[in-house]
């Protein structure tokens, strides 16, 4: 997974990474910006909905500053052959 943070010029966003786990057959969401945010789901759509619900709660629990956006970064790696 590409772990580089992508920030806008103002730095006012949190980055959430989505990665496919081929062995477990689930999508996993993590964030270097939001401590404790680790979620999984069978579909990307379900996981994005879970993150939309959980991220604001985790931001509040971690006493992080409110930022105007959360950026999603999706990565999928597969073995071929």
Secondary structure, 3 states (H helix, E strand, C coil): CCCCCCCCCCCCEEEEEEEEECCCCEEEEECCCCCCCEEEECCHHHHHHHHHHHHHHHHHHCCCCCCCEEEEEEECCCCCC
